[in-house]
Amino acid sequence: MTKSPLLWILSIVALFTFNSWGFFAHKKINHYAVFALPAKLAKFYKTNIDLITEKAIDPDKRCFIDSTEGPRHFIDIEDYREDRQIDSIPIHWSQAKDKFQERQLLKNGIIPWQINFTYLKLVKAFQSKDYNKIVKHSADLGHYIADAHVPLHTTKNYNGQLTGQIGIHAFWESRLPEMFAGKYNLLVGKANYIVDPLNEAWNIVRESNQLVDSVLRIESLLNKQFKASQKNSFIERNNQLLWTYSDNYAKAYHHALNGMVERRMRKTVLRVASYWYSAWLESGQPNLSSTTKIKIDNKQDSITTNGKKPIGREEWM
């Protein structure tokens, strides 16, 4: 029995979506963040750039084995406040738990708090000069910061399922970067010191949430301009033919977004580097210049994701 185009779309949605920004984009972000670091810190990161790049996707892989991992990648602002008034949500974890039950926090998503939790782990890793943990927490921190920069990670309409736009999540954050990142300028200058990492995490979420309406509205308007036969087509990915958004539709959406994806990626790269740099400064600027290449027994490498579903919500990433 042949699959209908709709079923093909749903299957490709699942394939693209579990990759979050896309494995490709997450790796790209961590890689370029290394080049925004000052020389004293950059030497350690450049020595271990391949590992930090590869481990950028570890948090997504953990979602297939760890039920606590999923909520760390998103926050559904409407489920905290229907009017999406972010400033009414307590920014400190202890205060948020006083106002909401922890069960509700985990259901609604905790990405800004997770960024801060991971940042504090990185500070401790620097303080103890635990090089394995510096690499691990740097890679994880880069992943969570990247996810927070994706508008659809900040809304309960995370995959357009409430507006008849199922598939837009992976379309925006995976298909477009994979098609166009080769033309993006991801050299972003030098990292900055972040005075308040938790508040900055909420600033990222606030920025992303303000873009949600544009992400959805622009695609909705574009959809009216394309015939159904023009919107979708088969593409080759990993030696497989897949039914998804056509190249022409992707190009039109990318053009209509007017550089939004590139701007979010550039901001991500700079902020990832700035969080790394700030953690190093806060830890007392330990001398890492004499360290050699780090080797980590990466349990995530043994996790097979093909054909499997993440634990919990599928399109959270």
N, C-alpha and C positions, 0 to 999 in steps of 0.2 A: 504493500500500500504506500503510495507516494505521499510525502508530507505536503501539506498546503503551505503557501508562502507565509501565512501567519505563524504556523508551527516552526518553520525555519527561522523566522525572526525571533521567536521566543527562545529557541535553542541558542542562537548566536548571542542574544542578550545575556544569557547565563554565562556563556563562554567569556565574553568581554567583561561583564560586570564584576566577576570575582577577582579580577585583576586590579581593582581600585583605580588609581590614576592610570592603570596599566602597568604591568611589570616594566615595560619599556620606559615609561615616563618616570616612575619612581627611581629607577636606576640612573636615569639621566640627571635627575635633580640632585641626588646625593653626589654623583660624580662632579658636577659643575660647582657644587657648594664648596668642595675642597679648594678650588682655585680662588675663592673669595676670602680665604683665611690669611692672616698675617704670617710672615716667614717663620717665626719661632714655633708656631703651631702647625703650619702647613707641611713642614717636613715630615712629621709623624703621619699626618693624613695622606700625603702623597705616597709615602712608603706603603701605606695600606689601602690605597684608593680602590684597588680591585675588590678587596674584601668588603669594604664599606659600601661599594656600589652593589655587589651581589646581595649583601644582607639587607638591602633596602626593601626587599619583598618579604622578609621573614614574618612581619606581623600579619600579612595576608595569608601566608601559609599556615600560621598558627590557628587561624579561624577554622581550619578543617579538623583540628584535634583538641582545641581549648574553647569551652563554652563561654569563658569569661572574656575572650578577646574581642568579639564582635562590637560591643558597645564603645570600645575605645576609638572607633574609627568615625563616629558621626555624632551629631546632636540634632534631635528633632525639636526645633525651637517652638513650634506651635503646640507641642505636647507639654511644654512648660508654660507658655503664654499664647493663647489663641491669636492675640493681636501682634505677636512676634516682637514684643518689647523686651529685647535682650537685657537691657539695663535693670530690669526688675528681678532678674535671676541672680541670686547671691554668687559672687565669683569664687568665694572660698569654699572648699569642699566641706569643711565642718559646718559652715553656715547653711550650705545647700542641703546637707543631711538633716539639719534641724527643721528646715522648711518642707522638704520632701522626704519620703521614705527612700532608703538606699535602693530598694527594689525598683521604685519608680525612676530613680536616676539612671540605673542600669538599663531599664527599658527604653528610656528616652535618649540615651546616648551621653557619653561623658568626655568627648574628645578634648575640650579645652583643659579640663582637669588632668587628663592623661598626658597631655603635652608637658604640663608642669611636673607631674609625678616622674616622668622619664627624664626631664631636665635635672631634677634633684638627684636621680640615680647617677646621671652623668657627672655631676659635680663630685659626688662621693667617689666615683671611679677615678676621676682625676686626682683627688686628694690622696687616695691610696696607691696611685700609679698602677692600677690593675688594668693592664693594656688590653686584655681580652674583653673586659667589661666596657672599656672606653669605646672599642670598636662596636660592640653589641648595642650599647645604649645610644651611641651616635647614629647608627643605622636606624634603630627604632624611632628615635626622635625625629629624624628626617622624614620617616614615613608618616608619622602622625601629623607633623606640621604640613606636609604636602596634602594629606586628606582634608585638613581643615581649610585649605585654600580652594577646595572644590565647592561651588555653591550648593550643589545637590546633596552634599554631606551635612547640610544644616537645615533640612526640611523634611517633614514626614511625607511629602510628595517627591521622594528621593528618586523615583524612576518614572515620573510622569504618570503614575498609575491612577492618580486622582483627576487627571485632565486629559485622559485619552492619548497620552504620549509615551506609552511603554517602550522602553529602549533608549530613551534620551540620556539616561545616566551614563551608560557605556559609550554612547555616541559622543558626548561632550568630552569625557575625560580619558577615553582610550582611543577611539577611532580618529578623532581630530589630531591629537598629539602624534600618533603613529604616522599619520599622513603628512603632517606639516612641520614637525619639530625640527627637521633638518634645516628649515629656513629661519628658525627662531634664534635670536641673539641671547644666549644664556650666560654670557660673561657679564656679571652685574656689578663689578667694582669690589670694594672691600667691606668686610663684615663690620657691623656696628655693635657696640655694647648695649644690651637690653637691660634697662634698669629694673623692670618688674616683669619677669617672664610669664607669670600667670595672667596679668592684665594684658600683656601683648597677645597671649593666646586668645583671649576674648576679643581683642581688636581684630584678629584674623577672622574669627567666626562672624563677627559683626559685618566686616567687609564682604565676606562670602554670601551671607544671608541677604544682603542688599542687592545682590546680583541674581537671586533666584528668579524673580519675576521676569527679568530680561532674558535669561536662559530659556525659560518656557515660552514666553510670548514670541520671541524671534523665531523659534522653531515652528510654533503654531501658525504664524503668518506665512512662513516659507512653505509649509505643508499645503497651503491653499493654492500655491502657485505651481505645484508639481502634480502631474498625473500619478496615479498609484504605480503605473508601470515604469515611471521614471524615478520614483523615489527609492526603489530597492533593486538590488541586482546581486549576482554571485560575485564574490571576490575570492582570491586564493590566499589562504593564511595557514602557515605551517604545513604546506603541501596538502591542504584540504580546501575544497570548494564550499564556501559558506554563503548563505543568503542573508544579506544585511543592507544597510543604507548604501546607495550607489555612490560612486566617486563624485559624480556631478552634484548630487544632493549634499554630500559632505563638503565639497568646495563652496557651494552656495551658502551653507550654514556657517562655515568658517569665515567667509567674507562678510556675511551679515553681522557676525559677532564683533567684527571690526577690531581684531587683535586681543580680544578678551582672554583667550586661552594662553596666549604667549605672555600677556601681562601677569596672569596668575602664576604661571610657571616661573617667571623672572622674580616675582616677589617671594615665591617659595624658596628658590635657590638662595636669595640673599638672607632670608630669615633663618633658614637651616644653618647656614654658615654663622650667622649672628648668634644663634642659640649655642652652637658649639663653642664659639669664641667666648661668649659670656660665661658659660660653665667653666671654662678653663681659667678665666680671670677670677671668678668667684672662688675657685679652688686654691688660689694662691699662685697661679701661673707655674705649675711644675715643669721642670726641664724634661722634655720628651725627645730631645734631639739625638740621644744616643741609642734609642730603641731600634730594634730590628723588625723585620717583617713578621706580623702576627699570624699565627695559624690557629684557627678555632675549629673545634669539632662541632660542626653546624648540624644539629639534629633536624633543622628545617629542610635540609637538602634531601632527606630521605622521605619526606612527605610527598605522596603522589596525589596531585589534585585533579588530574584528568578524569573526567566522568564522575567526579564526586561533587557534593554540595557542601558549602560551609555550614557549620553548626549555627542555628538561629537564622536570622533574616538574611536573605540571599543578596539583596541589592544594597546592603549597607555601605559598601566600600566607596 
